[in-house]
Amino acid sequence: MKLSKRLDLVAKLIEKQTDKQDILADIGTDHGYLPCFLVSENKISKAYACDVAIGPLNSSKETIEMMHLEPFVTPLLGNGLEPILNKDCTVISICGMGGFLMQEILEAHLHDFPKVHTLVLQPNICEYVIREYLCTNGWYIEDEAIVKDVNHRYEVMVYKRGKKEYHHLDYIYGPILRQKQSSCFKDKWHHELLVRQKVIHSIQDHQHPKYQEVMQEIEEIKEILNED
């Protein structure tokens, strides 16, 4: 099975944190591709492919059956983490949602999973929300990576239980991402810089609070990218 660049990165980061005894719950699963790939590659022992809608869940069932993984990958219907409340999961992945929705899902039931040692998350937007929420609620960032897939750049984060001190800039840019300064990271923030510069040119009143706010963001991005 060949994964998209986005899911391939997620799979690689999961592989680094798991062994053959681990059990994955993939929440909002994309056709069941990620759990089926990891089980077929013998990276984990078992997985749950969870989705809130019956259509996507049926797509997962088709993938599972096509790969003959019925004994090892179980499709579950339900909202957020609810389908796995009575399951012995050790790793949870959530991909392709916004940061606020991810926070809502984790806030509702993450405390019910003491055996979960790793979270692997790929928010589509508002990455800062999930970073700040988890890093102030008993988790720290173990790893981060960014990849461009088609026309979008995706950030993937790995969380472990524990505590570390973070600056507010870490939540926005990612402590590991801004340290590594990969070309994809730089491309993303160069694009964000251009967006803000266009906003500045559209605001005639330089005393307007929005103008001051965006100017501050521009200076911040330039500092992160080490540019004048």
C-alpha positions as a Markdown table, in Angstrom:
| # | Residue | x | y | z |
|---|---|---|---|---|
| 1 | Met | 0.0 | 0.0 | 0.0 |
| 2 | Lys | 1.3 | 3.4 | -1.0 |
| 3 | Leu | 0.3 | 6.3 | 1.3 |
| 4 | Ser | 0.0 | 10.0 | 0.5 |
| 5 | Lys | 3.0 | 12.1 | 1.6 |
| 6 | Arg | 0.9 | 13.4 | 4.5 |
| 7 | Leu | -0.1 | 9.9 | 5.8 |
| 8 | Asp | 3.4 | 8.5 | 5.1 |
| 9 | Leu | 4.9 | 11.1 | 7.4 |
| 10 | Val | 2.3 | 10.3 | 10.1 |
| 11 | Ala | 3.1 | 6.6 | 9.7 |
| 12 | Lys | 6.9 | 7.2 | 10.0 |
| 13 | Leu | 6.4 | 9.2 | 13.2 |
| 14 | Ile | 4.2 | 6.5 | 14.7 |
| 15 | Glu | 6.7 | 3.8 | 13.8 |
| 16 | Lys | 9.4 | 5.7 | 15.7 |
| 17 | Gln | 7.3 | 5.6 | 18.9 |
| 18 | Thr | 5.8 | 2.1 | 18.8 |
| 19 | Asp | 6.6 | -1.6 | 18.9 |
| 20 | Lys | 4.7 | -4.7 | 17.8 |
| 21 | Gln | 2.7 | -4.8 | 21.0 |
| 22 | Asp | 1.1 | -1.4 | 20.5 |
| 23 | Ile | -2.5 | -0.9 | 19.7 |
| 24 | Leu | -3.5 | 2.1 | 17.6 |
| 25 | Ala | -6.8 | 4.0 | 17.5 |
| 26 | Asp | -7.0 | 6.2 | 14.4 |
| 27 | Ile | -9.7 | 8.7 | 14.9 |
| 28 | Gly | -11.4 | 10.2 | 11.8 |
| 29 | Thr | -9.7 | 7.5 | 9.8 |
| 30 | Asp | -9.0 | 8.2 | 6.1 |
| 31 | His | -10.3 | 5.0 | 4.4 |
| 32 | Gly | -8.5 | 3.0 | 7.1 |
| 33 | Tyr | -5.3 | 3.5 | 5.2 |
| 34 | Leu | -3.0 | 4.4 | 8.1 |
| 35 | Pro | -4.0 | 1.6 | 10.5 |
| 36 | Cys | -4.0 | -1.0 | 7.7 |
| 37 | Phe | -0.6 | 0.1 | 6.5 |
| 38 | Leu | 0.9 | 0.0 | 10.0 |
| 39 | Val | -0.6 | -3.5 | 10.8 |
| 40 | Ser | 0.4 | -4.9 | 7.4 |
| 41 | Glu | 4.0 | -3.6 | 7.9 |
| 42 | Asn | 4.0 | -5.4 | 11.3 |
| 43 | Lys | 4.7 | -2.1 | 13.1 |
| 44 | Ile | 1.7 | -2.6 | 15.6 |
| 45 | Ser | -0.3 | -5.6 | 16.7 |
| 46 | Lys | -3.8 | -4.3 | 16.3 |
| 47 | Ala | -5.7 | -1.1 | 15.3 |
| 48 | Tyr | -9.1 | 0.5 | 15.4 |
| 49 | Ala | -10.3 | 2.6 | 12.4 |
| 50 | Cys | -12.8 | 5.0 | 13.8 |
| 51 | Asp | -15.1 | 7.5 | 12.1 |
| 52 | Val | -18.3 | 9.4 | 13.0 |
| 53 | Ala | -19.9 | 8.9 | 9.6 |
| 54 | Ile | -21.1 | 5.6 | 8.1 |
| 55 | Gly | -19.8 | 6.5 | 4.6 |
| 56 | Pro | -16.2 | 6.9 | 5.5 |
| 57 | Leu | -16.4 | 3.9 | 7.9 |
| 58 | Asn | -17.7 | 1.7 | 5.0 |
| 59 | Ser | -14.7 | 2.9 | 3.0 |
| 60 | Ser | -12.4 | 1.7 | 5.8 |
| 61 | Lys | -14.2 | -1.7 | 5.9 |
| 62 | Glu | -13.5 | -2.1 | 2.1 |
| 63 | Thr | -9.8 | -1.4 | 2.7 |
| 64 | Ile | -9.6 | -3.8 | 5.6 |
| 65 | Glu | -11.3 | -6.5 | 3.6 |
| 66 | Met | -9.2 | -5.9 | 0.5 |
| 67 | Met | -6.0 | -6.3 | 2.6 |
| 68 | His | -7.5 | -9.3 | 4.5 |
| 69 | Leu | -6.8 | -7.6 | 7.8 |
| 70 | Glu | -10.2 | -8.4 | 9.5 |
| 71 | Pro | -8.6 | -10.1 | 12.5 |
| 72 | Phe | -6.3 | -7.1 | 13.2 |
| 73 | Val | -8.0 | -3.9 | 12.1 |
| 74 | Thr | -11.5 | -3.2 | 13.5 |
| 75 | Pro | -13.8 | -0.4 | 12.1 |
| 76 | Leu | -15.7 | 1.4 | 14.7 |
| 77 | Leu | -18.5 | 4.0 | 14.3 |
| 78 | Gly | -18.8 | 6.8 | 16.8 |
| 79 | Asn | -17.9 | 10.4 | 17.8 |
| 80 | Gly | -14.3 | 11.2 | 18.8 |
| 81 | Leu | -12.8 | 8.8 | 21.3 |
| 82 | Glu | -16.2 | 7.3 | 22.3 |
| 83 | Pro | -15.9 | 4.1 | 20.1 |
| 84 | Ile | -12.7 | 3.1 | 21.9 |
| 85 | Leu | -13.7 | 3.8 | 25.5 |
| 86 | Asn | -13.6 | 0.1 | 26.4 |
| 87 | Lys | -10.6 | -0.7 | 24.3 |
| 88 | Asp | -6.9 | -1.2 | 25.4 |
| 89 | Cys | -5.3 | 1.4 | 23.1 |
| 90 | Thr | -1.7 | 2.6 | 23.6 |
| 91 | Val | -1.4 | 5.1 | 20.7 |
| 92 | Ile | -4.0 | 7.5 | 19.3 |
| 93 | Ser | -3.7 | 9.3 | 16.0 |
| 94 | Ile | -6.0 | 12.1 | 14.8 |
| 95 | Cys | -5.4 | 13.6 | 11.3 |
| 96 | Gly | -7.1 | 16.0 | 9.0 |
| 97 | Met | -9.1 | 18.1 | 11.5 |
| 98 | Gly | -8.8 | 21.6 | 12.8 |
| 99 | Gly | -7.0 | 22.3 | 16.1 |
| 100 | Phe | -10.2 | 23.3 | 17.9 |
| 101 | Leu | -12.0 | 20.1 | 17.0 |
| 102 | Met | -9.0 | 18.0 | 18.1 |
| 103 | Gln | -9.0 | 19.8 | 21.4 |
| 104 | Glu | -12.7 | 19.2 | 21.9 |
| 105 | Ile | -12.2 | 15.4 | 21.1 |
| 106 | Leu | -9.2 | 15.0 | 23.5 |
| 107 | Glu | -10.8 | 17.2 | 26.2 |
| 108 | Ala | -13.9 | 15.0 | 26.3 |
| 109 | His | -12.2 | 11.6 | 26.9 |
| 110 | Leu | -8.4 | 11.6 | 26.9 |
| 111 | His | -8.4 | 11.2 | 30.7 |
| 112 | Asp | -10.1 | 7.8 | 30.2 |
| 113 | Phe | -7.0 | 6.3 | 28.6 |
| 114 | Pro | -4.2 | 5.9 | 31.1 |
| 115 | Lys | -2.5 | 3.3 | 28.9 |
| 116 | Val | -2.1 | 5.7 | 26.0 |
| 117 | His | 1.6 | 6.7 | 25.9 |
| 118 | Thr | 1.7 | 8.5 | 22.6 |
| 119 | Leu | -0.5 | 10.9 | 20.6 |
| 120 | Val | 0.3 | 11.6 | 16.9 |
| 121 | Leu | -1.7 | 14.6 | 15.6 |
| 122 | Gln | -2.0 | 16.3 | 12.3 |
| 123 | Pro | -4.2 | 19.4 | 12.5 |
| 124 | Asn | -5.1 | 21.0 | 9.2 |
| 125 | Ile | -5.4 | 24.5 | 10.8 |
| 126 | Cys | -4.9 | 26.1 | 14.1 |
| 127 | Glu | -1.9 | 24.0 | 15.1 |
| 128 | Tyr | -1.2 | 26.4 | 18.0 |
| 129 | Val | -4.5 | 25.5 | 19.7 |
| 130 | Ile | -3.6 | 21.8 | 20.2 |
| 131 | Arg | 0.0 | 22.6 | 21.1 |
| 132 | Glu | -1.0 | 24.9 | 23.9 |
| 133 | Tyr | -3.8 | 22.7 | 25.1 |
| 134 | Leu | -1.7 | 19.5 | 25.5 |
| 135 | Cys | 1.5 | 21.2 | 26.7 |
| 136 | Thr | -0.5 | 22.8 | 29.5 |
| 137 | Asn | -2.3 | 19.6 | 30.4 |
| 138 | Gly | 0.3 | 16.9 | 31.1 |
| 139 | Trp | 1.9 | 16.3 | 27.7 |
| 140 | Tyr | 5.0 | 17.5 | 25.9 |
| 141 | Ile | 6.1 | 17.6 | 22.3 |
| 142 | Glu | 8.4 | 14.6 | 21.6 |
| 143 | Asp | 8.8 | 15.2 | 17.8 |
| 144 | Glu | 7.4 | 17.4 | 15.0 |
| 145 | Ala | 7.7 | 17.3 | 11.2 |
| 146 | Ile | 6.2 | 19.2 | 8.2 |
| 147 | Val | 5.5 | 18.0 | 4.7 |
| 148 | Lys | 4.0 | 19.5 | 1.5 |
| 149 | Asp | 1.3 | 17.3 | 0.0 |
| 150 | Val | -0.3 | 18.6 | -3.2 |
| 151 | Asn | -0.9 | 22.3 | -2.4 |
| 152 | His | -0.9 | 22.3 | 1.4 |
| 153 | Arg | 1.7 | 22.0 | 4.1 |
| 154 | Tyr | 0.9 | 19.7 | 7.0 |
| 155 | Glu | 2.4 | 19.7 | 10.4 |
| 156 | Val | 2.6 | 16.4 | 12.4 |
| 157 | Met | 3.2 | 16.4 | 16.1 |
| 158 | Val | 4.1 | 13.6 | 18.5 |
| 159 | Tyr | 3.1 | 14.0 | 22.2 |
| 160 | Lys | 4.2 | 12.0 | 25.2 |
| 161 | Arg | 3.1 | 12.2 | 28.8 |
| 162 | Gly | 5.2 | 14.6 | 30.9 |
| 163 | Lys | 6.0 | 18.3 | 31.3 |
| 164 | Lys | 8.3 | 20.8 | 29.7 |
| 165 | Glu | 8.5 | 24.5 | 29.7 |
| 166 | Tyr | 7.4 | 26.3 | 26.5 |
| 167 | His | 7.3 | 29.9 | 25.2 |
| 168 | His | 4.2 | 31.2 | 23.5 |
| 169 | Leu | 6.2 | 31.2 | 20.2 |
| 170 | Asp | 6.6 | 27.4 | 20.6 |
| 171 | Tyr | 2.8 | 27.0 | 20.3 |
| 172 | Ile | 2.6 | 29.0 | 17.1 |
| 173 | Tyr | 5.7 | 27.8 | 15.2 |
| 174 | Gly | 6.5 | 24.5 | 17.0 |
| 175 | Pro | 9.6 | 24.2 | 19.1 |
| 176 | Ile | 11.2 | 21.5 | 17.0 |
| 177 | Leu | 10.1 | 22.8 | 13.7 |
| 178 | Arg | 11.5 | 26.2 | 14.2 |
| 179 | Gln | 14.7 | 24.7 | 15.6 |
| 180 | Lys | 15.1 | 22.5 | 12.5 |
| 181 | Gln | 14.1 | 25.3 | 10.0 |
| 182 | Ser | 13.4 | 22.8 | 7.2 |
| 183 | Ser | 12.8 | 24.2 | 3.7 |
| 184 | Cys | 9.1 | 23.3 | 4.0 |
| 185 | Phe | 8.8 | 25.2 | 7.3 |
| 186 | Lys | 10.5 | 28.2 | 5.7 |
| 187 | Asp | 8.2 | 28.0 | 2.7 |
| 188 | Lys | 5.1 | 28.0 | 4.9 |
| 189 | Trp | 6.1 | 31.0 | 6.9 |
| 190 | His | 7.3 | 32.9 | 3.8 |
| 191 | His | 3.8 | 32.4 | 2.5 |
| 192 | Glu | 2.3 | 33.6 | 5.7 |
| 193 | Leu | 4.6 | 36.6 | 5.7 |
| 194 | Leu | 3.3 | 37.6 | 2.2 |
| 195 | Val | -0.3 | 37.2 | 3.3 |
| 196 | Arg | 0.3 | 39.6 | 6.2 |
| 197 | Gln | 2.1 | 42.1 | 4.0 |
| 198 | Lys | -0.8 | 42.2 | 1.7 |
| 199 | Val | -3.1 | 42.9 | 4.7 |
| 200 | Ile | -0.8 | 45.7 | 5.8 |
| 201 | His | -1.0 | 47.4 | 2.4 |
| 202 | Ser | -4.8 | 47.3 | 2.5 |
| 203 | Ile | -5.0 | 49.1 | 5.9 |
| 204 | Gln | -4.7 | 52.9 | 5.4 |
| 205 | Asp | -5.0 | 53.9 | 9.0 |
| 206 | His | -1.6 | 53.0 | 10.5 |
| 207 | Gln | -3.0 | 53.6 | 14.0 |
| 208 | His | -5.7 | 51.0 | 13.6 |
| 209 | Pro | -5.3 | 48.1 | 16.1 |
| 210 | Lys | -5.4 | 45.6 | 13.3 |
| 211 | Tyr | -2.4 | 47.3 | 11.6 |
| 212 | Gln | -0.4 | 47.2 | 14.8 |
| 213 | Glu | -1.3 | 43.5 | 15.3 |
| 214 | Val | -0.3 | 42.4 | 11.8 |
| 215 | Met | 2.9 | 44.5 | 11.9 |
| 216 | Gln | 3.9 | 42.7 | 15.1 |
| 217 | Glu | 3.2 | 39.3 | 13.4 |
| 218 | Ile | 5.3 | 40.3 | 10.5 |
| 219 | Glu | 8.3 | 41.2 | 12.7 |
| 220 | Glu | 7.8 | 38.0 | 14.7 |
| 221 | Ile | 7.9 | 35.9 | 11.5 |
| 222 | Lys | 11.0 | 37.7 | 10.2 |
| 223 | Glu | 12.7 | 37.0 | 13.5 |
| 224 | Ile | 11.8 | 33.4 | 13.5 |
| 225 | Leu | 13.2 | 33.1 | 9.9 |
| 226 | Asn | 16.2 | 35.1 | 10.9 |
| 227 | Glu | 15.4 | 37.7 | 8.3 |
| 228 | Asp | 15.6 | 41.5 | 8.4 |
